[in-house]
Amino acid sequence: MNAKQVAGYRAAEFVKDGMTIGLGTGSTAYYAIEKIGEMVSGGLQVRAIATSSASEELAKKYNIPLISASEVDHLDLAIDGADEVNPQMELIKGGGGALLREKLVAMHSDKFIVIADSSKVVASLGQFKLPIEIVPFTYEWTLKLLRNRYDVPFEMRKNGDDLYVTDNGNYIVDAAFGVIESPATLAEELKAITGVVEHGLFVGITDTVIIGFEDGRTEINEK
Ligand SMILES: O=C(CO)[C@H](O)[C@H](O)COP(=O)(O)O
């Protein structure tokens, strides 16, 4: 088993009969979805909301019943990967472009479990470029505003020659902060900028972090 699989499979053990769950996005979340799929074929009853069209396709492949938000007012559990996690369980997410749906699902879950291999554990956030989702309308002005405000490199995410478009029809700008001294402060500042829909800083949302290792071990940190 690889480390991502170890973490994903361990997280699936938190899923119990009758739960409504959130399915994350990415190569680590893939393994959690795969395991939950196995559990469903063994008789587990769950209903799920996926955080991306990719994860929705995966859930369908594994016969995990999908629901819409209008059918429930909260989720029991959400499981998702991360690009960076610090000792305070703060995260950078959005490498896969699904940060907005991921944050919505995480925020409306009673328990949010983050799964990762040990390469994602950092002393401070910011080496991974912070994804910021911005609206396409006048995005050039939003980008200019960000550049004027923060003296760090910003780059519009691309998909080939075109700008990358999220599942929500927005663009992503990746920001190389290097070291983010106060994730909470930056999170608040970015949210206040008109044109910014959401950013990949997850502060005060995570309940449990499961780190997987190649030898099959897991390290679990709880809030
Ligand atoms: O935030 C995400 C997608 O938007 C992913 O959870 C994050 O990029 C981690 O991905 P992976 O598990 O493939 O390393």
PDBQT file of the ligand as one rigid body, heavy atoms in Angstrom, charges set to zero:
ROOT
HETATM    1  O1  LIG A 301      -7.425  20.274  -2.390  1.00  0.00    +0.000 OA
HETATM    2  C1  LIG A 301      -7.417  19.360  -3.185  1.00  0.00    +0.000 C 
HETATM    3  C2  LIG A 301      -8.107  19.454  -4.490  1.00  0.00    +0.000 C 
HETATM    4  O2  LIG A 301      -8.645  20.722  -4.710  1.00  0.00    +0.000 OA
HETATM    5  C3  LIG A 301      -6.716  18.095  -2.872  1.00  0.00    +0.000 C 
HETATM    6  O3  LIG A 301      -7.291  17.564  -1.717  1.00  0.00    +0.000 OA
HETATM    7  C4  LIG A 301      -5.273  18.393  -2.669  1.00  0.00    +0.000 C 
HETATM    8  O4  LIG A 301      -4.785  18.993  -3.853  1.00  0.00    +0.000 OA
HETATM    9  C5  LIG A 301      -4.489  17.123  -2.366  1.00  0.00    +0.000 C 
HETATM   10  O5  LIG A 301      -4.466  16.302  -3.480  1.00  0.00    +0.000 OA
HETATM   11  P1  LIG A 301      -3.734  14.918  -3.484  1.00  0.00    +0.000 P 
HETATM   12  O6  LIG A 301      -4.411  14.051  -2.486  1.00  0.00    +0.000 OA
HETATM   13  O7  LIG A 301      -3.893  14.438  -4.905  1.00  0.00    +0.000 OA
HETATM   14  O8  LIG A 301      -2.286  15.159  -3.143  1.00  0.00    +0.000 OA
ENDROOT
TORSDOF 0
